[in-house]
């Protein structure tokens, strides 16, 4: 039976907006003395990424467990969550990048079935959340505020991540937008004005 006290929390923002620090502080408070599972979707492909991963590891409490999974998060989390009170996914942005690039080259058009498969992975993560007792904290970028990407893969990625964010926001209990390190709770505002997440 699922715990009624658990929550699904989505944290959005641009690059260097304070998303990860906010999410880690929130997860630390929610976990309390309980266990937390940190789900990492990044791969150390170059020296810059290795430094970023090392910095994230340094900030996390030593008691947190880490699960590294680049694609099938729903299945992996369901198998690893155990007694964790909080599951922190960092991040949806790279996860959707991984899903988009399965079998698609950088100069190729993205077939509709690739996006459908990626969104099915989002649904699988939501299924894992609903089947368990842990609070999920999900970090994602908001990439729709800048210029339209000049190449097809960039536009396909922007559209996929936007749809994934909308799907997660619709299911979430709380949605925060981070700007310059300051959080704005969007779900409360949408309820205040009688609005829901977009489609």
Beta strands, then each sheet from edge to edge (+ up, - down):
strand 1: 8-13
strand 2: 36-40
strand 3: 65-68
strand 4: 86-90
strand 5: 135-141
strand 6: 174-179
strand 7: 182-185
sheet 1: 3+ 2+ 4+ 5+ 1+ 6+ 7-
end
